[in-house]
Amino acid sequence: MSTKSQRQSRLPYSIRAIFDWVMGLIYLGVGVVLIFAPRLGIQLRFPPQDVASIFGIACVIYGGFRIYRGFKTRHSD
């Protein structure tokens, strides 16, 4: 297998890993903002703070999973 074809075959995996890292960071950011909204001075009208905190915790967990999956995908090569 030539070097060029090896790089091309790994390219989708590295793009997927970067996408997982970025999306994981976005989910983590949204989760942190939802959890700490009252402390940050953000008033949420629609979702009650209980629901926002629960959803924020779910976002943090899912964001951590996406980041883990990005590292796992990147290092499985």
C-alpha positions as CSV (number, residue, x, y, z in Angstrom):
1,M,0.0,0.0,0.0
2,S,1.4,3.3,-1.0
3,T,1.9,6.2,1.4
4,K,-0.6,8.4,-0.4
5,S,-3.4,5.8,-0.2
6,Q,-2.6,5.3,3.5
7,R,-3.0,9.0,4.2
8,Q,-6.3,9.1,2.2
9,S,-7.7,6.1,4.1
10,R,-6.9,7.8,7.5
11,L,-8.3,11.1,6.5
12,P,-12.0,10.4,7.3
13,Y,-11.0,9.1,10.8
14,S,-9.1,12.2,11.7
15,I,-12.0,14.4,10.4
16,R,-14.4,12.4,12.5
17,A,-12.2,12.7,15.5
18,I,-12.0,16.5,15.2
19,F,-15.7,16.7,14.7
20,D,-16.3,14.7,17.8
21,W,-13.9,16.9,19.8
22,V,-15.6,20.1,18.6
23,M,-19.1,18.8,19.2
24,G,-18.1,17.5,22.6
25,L,-16.8,20.9,23.6
26,I,-20.0,22.6,22.4
27,Y,-22.1,20.1,24.4
28,L,-19.9,20.7,27.5
29,G,-20.2,24.4,27.1
30,V,-24.0,24.3,26.8
31,G,-24.2,22.0,29.7
32,V,-22.0,24.2,31.9
33,V,-24.0,27.3,31.0
34,L,-27.3,25.5,31.7
35,I,-26.1,24.2,35.1
36,F,-24.5,27.5,36.3
37,A,-27.0,29.9,34.6
38,P,-28.2,31.5,37.9
39,R,-24.6,32.0,39.1
40,L,-23.6,33.5,35.7
41,G,-26.5,36.0,35.9
42,I,-28.5,34.4,33.1
43,Q,-32.3,34.3,33.6
44,L,-34.0,31.4,31.8
45,R,-37.7,32.0,31.3
46,F,-38.9,28.8,29.6
47,P,-37.3,25.8,31.1
48,P,-37.5,25.8,34.9
49,Q,-34.1,25.7,36.6
50,D,-34.7,22.0,37.6
51,V,-35.2,21.0,34.0
52,A,-32.3,23.1,32.8
53,S,-30.0,21.6,35.4
54,I,-31.0,18.0,34.5
55,F,-30.6,18.8,30.8
56,G,-27.2,20.5,31.5
57,I,-25.9,17.4,33.3
58,A,-27.0,15.2,30.4
59,C,-25.2,17.6,28.0
60,V,-22.0,17.5,30.1
61,I,-22.1,13.6,30.1
62,Y,-22.8,13.4,26.4
63,G,-20.1,16.0,25.7
64,G,-17.6,14.0,27.7
65,F,-18.6,10.9,25.7
66,R,-18.1,12.7,22.4
67,I,-14.6,13.9,23.4
68,Y,-13.7,10.3,24.6
69,R,-15.0,8.9,21.3
70,G,-12.9,11.4,19.4
71,F,-9.8,10.4,21.3
72,K,-10.6,6.7,20.9
73,T,-11.2,7.2,17.1
74,R,-7.9,9.1,16.8
75,H,-5.8,6.7,18.7
76,S,-7.2,3.5,17.1
77,D,-5.2,4.1,13.9
